[in-house]
């Protein structure tokens, strides 16, 4: 029963926290990625995942981290986004990685277009006084891509082996 609760709560809760954190502060704490890695490890052991399968998940995460680091170095994504994408890939492994990356790309593109459009309008005074909304409205501001990464992860998670068990 505790194992079922962990499968239902750990990953989704951390994804929801990452998305909301990125929305409100434009940062994703390293703790979120660390907790995702630790949660994966604990659940992999608790569910009896084979060492070979766990290493395949780790390899998928390493590949995503390598690409995400290049994207970060070019200024295309933030460091928190890169680490979140890799930690998410650890949970999904190769089986769901392509779907996750495809959804993240589409949702990220839609989020970017939405924010660029939002930034063309003047903010009403009450909204301009709200720090996180004003930050989202800045023309040269970043895009909280963690929202797209988390939403994509939450779309894919129900079809993973974690939920089938």
Protein Blocks (a to p, Z undefined) as FASTA:
>chain_A
ZZmmmmmmmmmmmmmmmmmmmmmnopacfklmmmmmmmmmmmmmmnopafklmmmmmmmm
mmmmmmmmmmmmnopacfklmmmmmmmmmmnommlmmmmmmmmmmmmmmmmmmmmmmmmp
ccdfklmmpmklmmmmpmkbccdfklmmmmmmmmmmmmmmklmZZ
